[in-house]
Amino acid sequence: MSEIKPLDMVERIPHRIVVFSGKGGVGKTTVSVNLAVALAGRGRRVGLLDADITGPNVAQMLGITEPAQVEDGGVRPHTVHGVEVVSFASMVPPGVAVVWRGPLRSRAIEQLLTDTAWGDLEILIADLPPGTGDEVLTIAQKIEPSLALVVSTPQEVALIDARRAVDFAKKLDIPRIALIENMSGFLCPHCGERVELFGAGTIVREAKALDIAALGPVPIDPRAPAASDVGLPLVLRPNGSGAGVALKAVTESVERLLGIA
């Protein structure tokens, strides 16, 4: 029997998800991390690939501080909260800028895919860099995802870029696409009142116009930055949070989109 190469392992994972954002700062990595952890909490075998070479934040959000381990020529994922995680942040010294042009970043992503020894996974989530550049095209073409999640905030300036990301996913013939509304309203931690900072209903209307699914909304949680800094995903907060509850609901919707609910 021929040896199974790491990229073959990726192709054998039944459900592959890419998480897009048309622009930075909309909470794409927060969604990716919490989705992965919530799916693992529901008994799924999940892998999370941080494909943002120049701005990898997954390791920080999951509290990973150890360098990547290499065995038999392959990168061994870290296992955190039941999720197998690979991030370029584990391969460079902290605070060091990766000053690479697009083609080199794309080759680095290809190498991560080729050299990572994923386990027996059911779902692989790829947290992509913002925009629709070389790296995004490379990862989407290599893993052939069954679902694309586009994260956006409700204001028009974010939706302009989200539309481009949705169009990009359609041009790649990704069979299922959903728009996730993040930072939708502010829930007061004291009284629970909701304040719509950026307007309400825009994501649902946009998704309907684009003929794709709308997931969320996920409210702004003032505790999220502190939780991310210490590697505690919102879905694991012992006392819960509005954002954590919403992200768990998003997770259930993702399972339905994948046909595994």
Buried (B, 14 or more C-beta within 10 A) or exposed (E): EEEEEBBEBBEEBEBBBBBBBBBBEBBBBBBBBBBBBBBBBBEBBBBBBBBBBEBBBBBBBBBBEEEBEEEEEBBBBBEBBBBBBBBBBBBBEEEEEBEEEEEEBBBBBBEBBBBBBBEEBBBBBBBBBBBBEBBBBBBBEBBBBBBBBBBBBBBEEBBEBBBBBBBBBBEBEBEBBBBBBBBBBBBEEEEEEBEEBBEBEBBBEBBEEBEBBBBBBBBBBEBBEEBBEEBBBBBBBEEEBBBBBBBBBBBEBBBEBBEBE
